Amino acid sequence: MPAASGGANAPILLAFSGGLDTSFCVPWLAETYGRPVVTVTVDTGGIDSPAADRLAERSRALGAAAHHLVDARCEYFERVLRWLLAGNVRRGGLYPLCVGAERSIQAQAVARMARQLGTGTVAHGCTAAGNDQVRFEVALRTLAPGLEILAPVRDRAFKRPEQLAFLEARGLPVPPHGAAYSTNRGLWGVTIGGRETLDSSASIPESAWVLSPDALTKPREPRRLTLGFARGLPVALDGEALEPVALIERLEAAAAPFGIGRGIHLGDTIIGTKGRVAFEAPAAWLLIEAHRELEKLVLTARQQRIKEQVAVAYGDLVHEGQNLDPVCRDIEALLASSQARVTGTVTVLLRPGCVFVEGVESPHSLMKASRGVYGEAAGEWTAEDARGFSKMVSLPGVFWTRAGSEGPSQ
C-alpha cells in the first residue's frame, strides 16, 4: 500500500468539485490508502444552496467521512478579480480568465483546512494534460512546502471511461453528463470542454452551453443597463448600490440569456501545448467592456498604454497560478493607483450576442476638462498654435524624406 503522511488515522483532504475526476478520487483514495477521505469544496462562485446540498450529498454517497464548504467568493474578488477587471484582462484578446484564476485562492483555502484538520496530505483530481495541476501545486507548495500532494488521476493516468467503470462497478453515483463534457463554474464565468474542443475545427453544440442555451436561436428583446463604478470597482446596477459579488451574480443572470461573453478560446497552456476551451463569461465580459470605456474617459493616453502592458503580464501570472509571486503585489499597486479616478456610470445595451456601450459619464472626465470640442472648435489653443503644432509633428518625416533625397536639400 502506498505511504501517505499525516498519521495512520489522519484524513486525506480532497479538493472536491463533484465532477467525474474528484468523484472517482473519493472511493479510490479510501480504498488505496485505507484512510478516511474528507472533501472540501471552495466556493468561488456558481454554487447556490441546492448545488451545495447536492455536493454534500454526493460526497457522502461516495463514502467521504465528512464534507466542508468554504465560501471564498469575496476573497476571490478582492484578491484576484478586482485586479483582472482593473487591467481589463482578456487572454489572447478574448478569454477573461473566467475559470483558472480562482485555483490559487482555492488551494490556499485547502491548505488552511488541512491545518485545521491536522493532516499533512491533500489530494486533487487534476490530469497530467491540464493547467490546474500546476496552479494548485504551485500555491500549495508555496504556502505549505511540507504537505504531501496526491493526484491519482494524473499520477496513475486514469482515463475517464476507467473512472466511470470504477464508480459503476461499486454502485456509486456518476456525475451528470458522465464523460461527455467537463464544466467548471466560478464567479467570473464557466468553461466547457468536450470532444469538439480537442481540436480546432468546430464549436460545441447549442445544448452544451451552460448559462446561455438557445440565447442566439431564440433571441429576446434588447435590454438597457446602467453600471456604476467607484475607483474602478463595480458598485451599482441600475442605480442600486450592491457589493461586488452580488452585483456580478445579478449581472450574470441578466446578461447570460443574451449569450453575452460566449466564446471558444484557443491559446497556450502552462505546460507548453495549445489548448482550446469554450467559455461563457457574461458578467466578466460586460464589466470589462464598461470599465474599459470609462477608463478611456478619465485616464491619459500614457496611463492606458502602460497599464495595458503590465495587465498582460499580470494576466499571464494569474493564468499560470503565480498569484503569490511578489511581483503581483507590485503590479497591483500600479493598478490601484491607476483606478483613483475611474468613477462614473456606463450605460450599455444588451442584444443577442452583443453588448453596445451607449454612453459614459464621470466627474473626472478629461473630455469635459477641455474647453475645446473635437473637430468643431479650438479651446486652450489658437489656430496659429495648431498650425505650428502640425508643422513640428511633421518634422521627423520631413527629415527622413530629405535624408533619402538624391537631389539638393529643399
N, C-alpha and C positions, 0 to 999 in steps of 0.2 A: 504494500500500500504506500502511495507517495506521502512524503512527510509534509507537514504544514505547521507554521509557527503559531504560538499563542496558547499552548497547553492542550491537553487531550480533550477537555470539555469546552474550550473556548470556541465560540461560534465562528463560522466563516461569514463575513458580511458581504452580501452580494448587491451590487448596484442593479436595481430591478426596474425594467421598463414595461414588463408584461408582454413583450414581443416573443417571437419564437426562440431567439438565442438565449435570452435570460430565463425564459420559462424552462427550457431544456436544462439550464445550469443548476436550477434548484435541486431536482432529484439526482442529477448526475454527481454533483458535489457531495451531497449527503451520502450517496452510496459509495463513492470512491474514497472519501476521507473518513467516513464514519463519525462525522461531527455535525452538530446542528447547523443549519443554514438560516441566517436572518436576512431578510430582504429589506432594502431601503430604496424608496423612490423619492428623488429630489425634484420637486415641482418647480420647474422654471417656466411654467405656462402650459395651458391647454388641458389641465386636469380639473374638471369640475367635480362636484360631490358624487354624482353617480359613477364617474370614471374612477374616482378614488376608492369607492366601495368595491368596484369590480376588480381593481388591482389587489386590494387586500384579500378579497375572496379567492382570487386566482392564486395568490401566494400561498394561502392556507391549503387550498386544494392540491397544490403541487408538493406540499409537505414541509413548507418552511416553518421553523419554530416560532417565528414572530415576524411582524411586518411593521415598518415605520414609514411615515410620510413626512417629508420636510418641506415646508413652504419657503422656497428661496426666490420667489418672483421679484420682491422688492430689492433683494440683494443683487439679483441678476441685472435689474435695470440700473441700479446705482453704480455698480462696479463694471458693467460691460456695455449695456445697450445705450446708455446716455452718451457714451463716447463714440459708438458706432454712428449714432444719429448726429452728433456734433461734427463728425468727419464725413457725413453723407456717404458712408462706406457701402459700396456695391462691388463685390469682387468680379473682376472681368468686365466691369461696367454694367453688370446685370444683377448678380446674386447678392441679396442683402445680408448674407451670413445668417439666414433665419434659423438654421439648426447647425450645431457645431460650436457656435460661440459660447454656448452655456456649459460645455463639458468641463471647463476648468472650475466653474462655480459648483457643479455637481460633484466633482472629485474632491473639492475642499470640504463639502458637506459630508461626504462619505468618510473622509479622514477624521473629521470631528466625531462622527458617530462611532467609528472604530475605537477611538479613545474612550468614549463614554461606556462602550460595551466591554472594554478591557481586552480586546482581541488584537492580534498582530497580523491577521490575514484578511485581505479583502479580495473580491473577485468581480470580474466584469464579463460581459458577453460579446466583446468585440471580436471581429475576424482579423486575419492577417492582411487582408487586402484593403482595409479602410483607414480613414483618418482618425477615428475615435480612439483606437488603441493608443496612438501617440498622445493625443490630447489628455486622456485620462491618466496615463502613466507619467507624463511629464509633470503634471500637477501633483500627483500622489507622491512621486519620488522627491519633488522639491519640498513639499510640506512635511513628509514623514518618511525619510530615507530608510527607516528600519522596517517598514511594512512589507510583508510578503504579498505579492500580487499574483493571483491566479487568473488565467484566461483560457479556459478549457476549449472554447470553440476555435480560438486561434492556435493554441499550442498543440492540440490534438487533431487539428484540421477537420473538424466535423462539418459535414455538408448539411444543408437544410433538409433534404429528404431523410438523412440519417437521424436528425433530431426529431423530426415528425414521427418516424418509426419508433424511436425510443419512447416518446410520450404515449403514443397509441398502444404500444405493447403493454404498458403499465396502466392503461385506462385513465391517464392523466389528461387534463384539459389542453386542447390545442388552441392557440390564439386565433382570432378572426383573420380571415384571408389566408390562413395557412402559410404556404411558401410563395404565394403569387406576388405580393407586393409588400415591401418593407416601408413603413411610415414612421416618421419621427415628428413630434409636435412640441412647440415651445411658444413663448410669449411673442417671438418675432416672426413666427410662421411655421410652415410644415414642409418637410421634404418627403418625396415619394420615389422609391426605387423599384424597378421591376425589369422584366426581360427587355422592354423597349429601351431602357437606359443603359443596357450593357454594351450597346454600340451607338453610333452617332446618326442613325438614319431615320428614326421615327419618333413620334410623340406617344405618350401613354394614352390609353382610351379615356373617353369622357367620364366613364364610370369610376375611374381610378382616382380622380381628383377628390380630395377630402373636404375642402371648405367650399368649393365652387362648382359642383357638378351641374351641368346644363346652364351655367351662367351666360354662355355665349350662344347656345342654341335656343334658349328661352329667355330672351332679353327682357329687362324691366325698364320702367320709365327713369329718366335721369334724376339724380338727387344732388342737392347742393349742401355742402357742409362748411362750417367755419371753424378753423383750428386756431387756438391761442397759444402763443409761446412766451415764456419769460426766461431770459438769459439762456436761450437755446433749449429749454425743457418744455415739453408739451404740458400745458396746464389747464386747457379748457376746450370743450367741444360744444359748438353752437351756443356759446355764452355761458355754459355751465362749468363751473370750476370742478376739476377732477384730479385725483392723484394720477401720476403717470401710468401705473399698472392698470388701473380701472379704465383710464382713457384708451389705452392700447387695446384692451379686451373689447370695449364697446366699439371702437373703430374697426376692429376686425369683423365684428358681427355686421356692421353697416356696409363695409366695402367688399366683403367676400362674395355676396350674391352677384356682384357686377364682374367677377373674375379679375379684379384689380390685383396686380402683383403676381400673376401667373407667369411661369417661365420654365425653361429647361436649361440648366447651367452646365456648360462644358468647360472644364478647367483642369488645372494641375493639382494633383493630390500632394500631400505632405511627403509621401514615400516615393514620389517622382513619376508616377504614371498619370495618364489622362483619365479623368473620371467624368461621369455625367449623372445628373440628378434633376428630377422635376421638383419644382417648389411652388408654394403658394404663400405669399407674404403681403396680404392686403394692408395691414396696419403699417408695417415697416415701409412699404412702397409709398403709401400716402404721406406718411410723416417725412420721409426723406425728400420727396418731391416738394412738399410745402416748406420744409425747413431750408432747403437749398435756395428757393426763390426768395425767402425772407432774408437770407444772408446776402444775396445779391443786392438787396436794397440798402443794407446797413454796413456792410464790410467794404473796405477798399479793395481795389484790384490786387494789390500785393498781398493783403491778408488772405484773400481767397486762393491765390496761387500757391503760397507757401503752405497753407493749411491742407490743400489738396495733396501735396507731396507727402506730408507726414501722415495724412489719413490713409493713404495707400499702404504705407509701411505698417501702420497700426493694424489695419485690416489683415495684412499678411500674418502678423504676430498672433492675432486672435485666432485666425484660421488654423494656425499651427499649434494652438494650445499653449502659447508662451505668454499668457496674460500676467504671470507672476514675475516676468523679467523686469528689472527696474527701469529699463528704457521705456516701458509702457507708462510708468508714472511720469516720466519726463514729457512724453507726448501728450498725456492727459493734461498736464499743466499748461501746455501751449493751447490745447483745445479749449480748456476752461477760460483762458484769457480771451480767446477769440469770440467767446459767446457772451461777453459782457453786455453787448448792445443788441443781441439777437432776441428782441422783444417785439411782439406785434401780433397781428392776425393775418391769416391767409384763408381766402375763400376758394374752394375747389368744387368742381362739378364732376360727378361720377356718371360715366356712361359705360355700357358693357365693354370691358377690356380696356378702358381708358380713363385716366384722371386728367382733367384740364384745370390748371391754375388760373382762376379768373382775375384775382387781384390780391395785392399785398399792401398792408399798412403798418407803419411803425413810428413811434415818437422819435426814433433815431434815424429817420430816412435821410440818406445822403442825396436823394433826388430832390427833396423839398429844401434841403440846406442851400441849394444854389439858386441865385436869382435869375439864372438863365433857363431857357426852355429848349431842349434838344431839337435841333432842326428848325427852330422858329425864331428865337431871339437871343442875342448875347446878354450875358449877365454881368459878372465881375470883370469882363474884358471888353475891349473895343474892337471894331472891325480892323483897325490898324494892328492891334495886338494879334489878331487871328492871322492876318496876312504874314506878319513876321514869324509867327509860330510855324505856319506851314512851310515857310522858306527854310527855317532852321531844321525842321524834321526831315526835309528832303536832302540835306547836305551829304549824309553818307552815300546816298545813291548818286548824287552829283559827282562826288569824289571817285566813286567806283567807275562811273562812265568815263570820266576824264582820264583816269589812270590807264584805262584799257584802249583809249583812242589812239590811233596811229597818226592823226593829224596834230596840229598845234593846239595848245590849251586854249579853251574858249573862256 
